[in-house]
Each structure stands twice: as C-alpha cells, then as structure tokens.
Amino acid sequence: MKKLKSFFFIFLKLCYTALNFIKPNTKTRVFWDLLSILITAGQLWYIPLISSFPNLDTDPFWVFFERIPLMTFTFDILFNFITGYYSKGSWVEDKTKVAIHYLKKEFWIDLATLIPIYIVYTFKEVDRKWALIFMIRLIRMKKMFERTQDHFQLKKLDHLSILSLMTLALKVFYSAHIGACIWHYLSISQSTEINWLVYYKLDDEPWVVQYINGFYFIIVTMVTVGYGDLSPQTTLEKGFICFLVLIGCGQFG
C-alpha cells in the first residue's frame, strides 16, 4: 500500500513537471474561467435551495449540480497551480513561486469551499446547510469575472450599458432567490405557528409551487409593488420583510 501511494505521488509530480504554464489572459484560461463561473453560478442557486428545502429530492439534480461541480472545482485547484501571474509587469512562471503565490492567496478559499460541498454531496445524512460555506467563493468569482471582462473587452463604452443592465438583472434575480429561500426556511422553522405556507394552504404543495410563490412574493416586495395577495403572518416573517424592503429600497433607490 505504501509503495502504491509513493508511486501515485511520484506520478503526480511527474505530471506537474511536464505541464506547461498558462498565462491568465490566454484562451484556455479564459474558457476555464467561463466554465467555472457558470458552474459556480449554478451552485449559488442550488445550495440555498437545498438548504431551505430539507426534504427536496436531489436525485434528479445529482449529476449536474453535485458530481460535475465537485470534479470541476477539484480540477480548478490543480489548474491554478499551473497558471502563472504577473508581478511588477513581469511574467512569473517559476513553478515554486507560482505554487507559493497561489497557496498564499486563493488556495485556502478554494479548499474551504470544496470540502463542505464534498461532505454534503457525499454523505447525505450531513446537514445540507453546511454547504452554505461555499458562498464565500463569490470572492473568487469576482476575480474570474474581471479577467473574462478584460479578455473580451466588455468594459468598452458601447458594451458598458448592456453589461450594467445584465449585472443589475442578475443582482435582482439572485437577491430574490436568496430572499425566497430564507422566506421558506423561516416558515418551516415555525411549525408551531400559523406561518405563510399554512395560512395560504401551500404547506402540502410540491416544493416548486412553494418556491415560485415565495419568489413571486419577494420580487413584488423588493420592487415595492406589493399586490397584497400574499403577506407575512408571524412576527419573524414580518421582521424579515421589513429588512427586505430596506434592502430593496437601497438597491433600486
């Protein structure tokens, strides 16, 4: 067994030595960043959903939202070890320096976000809310997005208005998604009170119906339309909505 482990580590070392370094602005790196952004965005939607709907059957999502992301984020760590960097205008491709540079910065974020989702996706008895630690990967996502913007020159004046509009739309959608997930979790955490799910007879409906109703309510609340067909019923729900309205006013004001 020890010989097998030694052989495995020697094999990895040889592979690492044989690999060519990649510049941050090359097509290969930008393509990988785009793939990572898409998969990270999927996780940022999926993880709050499974955390707020504990009885959600994840089997239909298993491959696309669990196995593929785990493989992608594992390879991303390896990929970052062979991506050089610029220091004071000079291109650094010394393998030791690149490894130390990555270990000092993004490595710990990548590792800290990979371990919780690996545990949650592998061991089904683990509380799904541990996967929420993955949300700190937003820090890394911002850097990858900026690198992609620079490559495609999206910050040019003729692209700026479209980019700003898309960014605003994504912020609104994601804020509403997070709000809908919290809104649902608040209701199921108050099983002894008549929460909004019970009051509107949605507690026995499928998760999709509950989620869409929650998403709809959060959207109309954030944009301060408020049709009145849904409303908070408990003190905790009312407190959350007060906070949400303040966030909405700050976002759209």
Disulfide bonds with the S-S distance in Angstrom:
none
